[in-house]
Amino acid sequence: PEQLSFESALLTRQYMAAMGLGAAEYVVERAVVPGLRARTERPMLAVGLAVVLIGEAVRKLAWLTARVAFTHKIQLRRRPEHTLVTSGIYGQCRHPGY
């Protein structure tokens, strides 16, 4: 999408299938080999959850800060309504697309 919309969430059929397969893999592994990751599972779960939550927070801040300037497509030409956003999260770090 050219502008921020529901499609910007990227909840595609392929994404949902990948998430479903990952969850199924976890359930099967727990059923077949229950003690495989017993010692490392909780710490890694905590680290993984923290990384996901921080990443999602940064992404949502980027959406809210950039508003109409937010897009998932690399732009080859400047759109007339586009302005460089330097406030909010973009005041702390540069967008990798620039």
N, C-alpha and C positions, 0 to 999 in steps of 0.2 A: 504494500500500500504506500501511496505517496505521502499520506499524512497519518497521524496517530489515530488509530481506530481499534475496534475489537480484534481485527486480524493481526494487529501489532503484537498481540500476545503469543503468536506463533503456535497456537494449539491446533496443529494440523493432524490429519489422520495418521500420518507417518510418526509424528511425535508421540501420539497417544499409543500407537502400536508398540513403539520402542519402550515406553514406560510400562506397558502391560507385560511385555516379554521380560523386562528386568525384574518386575515384581514376581512373575511366575518362576523365574530362575532362582530367586531368593527362597521362595516357598519350597521348591523341589530340593534345593540344596539342604535346607533345614530338615526336610523329611528324610532324605537319603543319608546324609552325613551330618547328624546334629551337632557333634562336638568339634567340627573342623575349625571353626573360628572362635571358639569359646573365649579364649584369652584376649583376643584383639578386637572382638566385635564391638563392645561398648565404647572403648576409647575412639575407635575409628568412626563409629556412628556419630559420636558427639562432634568430632572434627568435621566430618562430612556435612552434618546438619548445619554447623556454624558457617562453613564455606557457602553452602547453598543459600542460607538466610542473608548473609552479607551480600552475596552476588545479586540476589533478588532485590534487596533494598537499594543497591547502587543502580540497578536497571530501572526500577520504578522512579527513583529520583531523577534519572536521566530523562525519562518520559515526561515527568511533570515539569522539569526545568525547561526542556527544549520545546515542548508543545508542538506547534506546527512545523518546526525545523527538524523534528525527530523522524527518521526514516530508517528502514533496514537496508535500503539499497544504496550502494556507493554511487554518488552523483558525479558525473563527468563534467557537467556544467552547472553553474549556480542558478537556482530557480529564482524568479523575480521576488517571491515572498520570503525567501530565506535570509536570515540574519545570523551572524556568528554569535553564539550564546557564550558568554564568559562569566555568568553568575551561577549561583547554586553549586551543584556538583561539578559543573564545568569550570568553576573558579578554582577548584582544587586539583583537577586532573584534566588532561586533554583527551578528547574523544579519539579513539584509534583510527577513525575514518579520515582524519585531517592530516 
